[in-house]
Amino acid sequence: MRRIVLGAALAAFTFARGYAALGYAGFEVRDQMVVGAELRLVIETYRRYTPWLSHSSKTGDAKGYLVTVDLSSTKPLAQRAKVYGPLWDIADPRSSVGFQTGAIFTQADLDVAQATTTCVFDTDGTLLRFSVDAKRRVTVRDAFVPAAGAGSWTRQGDVKRIDDRTEPMSEDRVETPSGRFALIYQGGAAKLYDLFTGEAQDDPWITASFAHARSIPTLENLSTFVTEDRNHLVVSPMAIWNRDGRIFETFDLDGKTMKRSEVGLAYSRPEAKPTLFARKLDDPGNWRSEAPNGAVAIGKDLYLFAYEDTSLRLYRPDSSLEFRAQSDGGPAWPIHNVRSMRHRPESSELVLFVTGELDASTIETMPVTVVRWSYRTGAIARDDVRVKDLFEPRGDQLRPKSAIAVK
């Protein structure tokens, strides 16, 4: 999940009602990455409000920014951070649910979605922009070039249109951790796409593996992970699946009945069939405890990732080898709610983007928290970056206190 709602209340609101209020300004982290010792964030500010006599809220005045922070410096945040932007500026409103999930409810939602620029980080940390060339009616890709006085964009090429008819949050679609590659299952077949070019990728093994997993009866309500090198696919079912009032606690594979809470499937190139790995759920009623919570390739081997409040683990599916970090009461702990994860194999490091529990008392001060775990040495570094301090209310919106213009 890339989106982290942080926000800043500008009017009284009730958190339990999903921020329903007269209006407030906030921001979201759209993408995040660590390159060397620099944190890079794509931030979107917005204004959310509920029109008079309406039961649903609107989100408008959306602007995007690139924020970079030197994590190696101990200077005040304002002196070690840079804000570039706006990268995009969309005044027109859309439904707040559509803003959060990408769902389209009205023509206005569609118009705003098509007009909105998408900015994400490439695997090397380069910021990419995807926008529509109105004259040619094609999507184009640009790379951001930072400079001291003003940032600029360099055209990289056109992006082909992808045949993707899956719904938002569909289990028929899974991306690599970087978001560059996507497996899409529809019409009884799976395809692999490079989302940054729109090109279909010829990889019979990974597409056959995903198609096999999606064809297993009653294997729904899943956590699915594909490693960045596309050599491993992990399918981990939640303990139960509820459909039409029926509770499913098992699934069938090769004529055998498997208990959902006890096993997961691991596909590893070049094997045609998955291997089963055992799961032990400390609290089957809590979905957060239903490990694994991710998957990475270390060399040629698959490692599963699991986190708890007091430990981090990378372990082989057969449990033959494990890297573990155990809490020692230091400032890096506790680690709650891992929102996304990036593996840096060149430095044997796992970068975790986490957040605490959001409630009415923390929504205005919640930092962007980055945890860097050197799993071979056991060292853990934690940075709590109060990105909101780089912005200030102006009217009913948030704007950066200081920004480098983008041409």
Secondary structure, DSSP 8 states (H G I E B T S, - for coil): ---EE--B-SS-EEGGGTSEESEEEEEEEEEEEEETTEEEEEEEEEEEE--TT-SS-EEEEEEEEEEEEETT--S-HHHHEEEEEEEEEE-S-EEHHHHHH----SHHHHHHHHHS-EEEE-TTS-EEEEEEETTTTEEEEEEEE--SSEEEEEEEEEE--------TT-TTEEE-TTSSEEEEEETTEEEEEETTTTEEE--HHHHHHHHHHHTSTT--SEEEEE-TTSSEEEEEE-S-EEETTEEE-EEEETTEEEETTTEEEEEETT-SS-EEEE---S-TT-GGGSS--EEEEETTEEEEEEEETTEEEEE-TTSS-EEEEE--S-TT-----EEEEEEEGGGTEEEEEE-----TTTTTT--EEEEEEETTTTEEEEEEE-GGGGEEEETTEEEESS-BEE-
